[in-house]
Amino acid sequence: MPAKSRPSATPAQALSAMDSLVAAHLLGRHEMAQRLGLSITDLLCFAYVLEAGEDLLTAGDIAERAHVTTGGATGILNRLERAGYVNRVPDPADRRRVRVAAVPDAVTRVVALSEPHYARLTDLFADYSADELAAITDWFTRATAMAHSYIEELRDRDAKGE
């Protein structure tokens, strides 16, 4: 598909548009979490479990991805397990370790709530050429890596008392 003509934008306008998207996304995630009876952090961690699919995560994996302590991840997993979203299963390679599996009924509930939004986003992406989608994907990927790097910098500063 050929690229559509798009209005020009400055970096400041792009940052403003990004800030608006992030705010809307956070509000949407908060609304979803409330409807599912979860906190936004619990929903985030459940999303990591879903993203991992059959490659089941450990509590340490979740702690690393969510930037929480392992004790914090254990508390999150306890809440998700009590709410019926995850089960802990023994690691077949190391019986002393457990992995986290999504409960199928919970997956169904989350997908039913999020699918209409993702369908709309998919329709929106259809308005872009393959080259534009490549650029958008590259930008999202690089911006995500930069955000994670900055989070680590902030935490390092805190640890150093800066």
N, C-alpha and C positions, 0 to 999 in steps of 0.2 A: 504494500500500500504506500503510495507517495505521501510524503510529509505534508501536513496541512499548514497553511500559513498561520502563524501564531504571533500575538502582539509581543513586541520587544519588552524586556524587563531588565532592571538593574539588579546588582547583587542585593541591595537593600530591599527591593521589592520581593525578590526571591526569598530572602530571610524572613520577611514579614509573612509571606504566604506559607512558609514552612512552619513558623510559629503558630499560625492559625490552624494548620493541619494537625500539629502535635497536640494543641489544646483540644481540638475537636476529638481526636483519637483518644486522649486521656479521659475526656468526659464520657465518650462512648464505652470505653472499657469499664469505667466506674459504674455506668448504668447496667452493663452486662453482668458485672460482678454482683451488684445488688440483686438482680433478678435471679441469679444462681445461688444466692445465699453465701457468697464468698467475699473476702476482702480483695482489693485489687492486686495485692501481692500474691495472695493464694491463687488467683486466676492467672497471673503471670507465670507462676511456677507450674500450674497445671498445663498451660500452653507449652512450656518446655517439655513436659512429659509427652504431650501429644506430638510435638515436633520430632521428638526422638523416635517415635514409632516403635518398631520391634527392638531397637537398640536401647533397651531399658537403662535408665539413669540410676545413679546412686544418689544418696543425700548430698554427698560431696559435689557431684556434678551439678546438682540443682543450686547448691550454695554458691558455687563459682559463677554460674550463669546469672543468678539473681543478685549477685554481689551482697550476699548475707553470710553470716557465720554458719558453720556446720550446725551449731546449736539452734540458730534461727531457722535453718532449713528443716531440722527435725521437728520443730514446733509447727512449721507450715505443713509438713507431711502429716503430722498428727491430726491437724485440723482437716486436711483434705481427706484423710482416711475416715475420720469420724463422719464427715459429710457425704461419704460414699463416692468420692471421685477417684481415689487411688487405692491400690492394694500393694503391700510390700510382699515381694516374693524372693525366695533364696536365690542367690547368684549361683548358677550351675558350675562356674569355674572356682568359686570360693564360698563355701557354705557359711562362712563367718560373716559375709557381707550380704546385704539385701539390695534389691533393685526395686524400682517403682514402676508399677504397671497401671495404666488407666483402666477404670471400670467401664465396660462397653456402654452401659446405660447412661453414664455421665458424659461420655463422648457424644452420644446421640443428642443429649440435652444441649451441650455446648455448640455443637454443629448446627442444630436447629435454630439457635439464637444468633449465631454469627454468619451463617450462610447467606442470608439476604444481603448483608453488607458486603461480603466478599463477591457476591454475584454482581452487585452494582460497580464495585471497583474493577472487576474483570471487564464489564461493559465499557467502563471509562478507558481502560488500557487499550481496548479495541480501536479507539480513536487515534492511536499513535502508530507510526510506522515501526518496522523492526529495528531500524537504526535509532529511532527515538526511544523505544523501549530499552534498547541496550544502554543508552545514555542514562535513562532514568534508573535502571537497575544498578549501573555502575555508581551513580551518585548516591543512591540509598545505601549500597554496600560500603562505600568509602566513608560516608557520613556516619554510619553506624559504628564502624571501626574507630573513627575519630571520637565519637561520643564515649565509647567504652574507654578509650585511652585517657580522655579528660576525666572521667570518673575515677580512674586509677590515680591520676595526678592529684586530684582533690583528696583522695583517701591517704595518699602518701604524705601530703602536706599535713593532714590532720594527725597522722601517726608521728610526724616530726614536730608537731606543736606549732606549725607555722600559721 
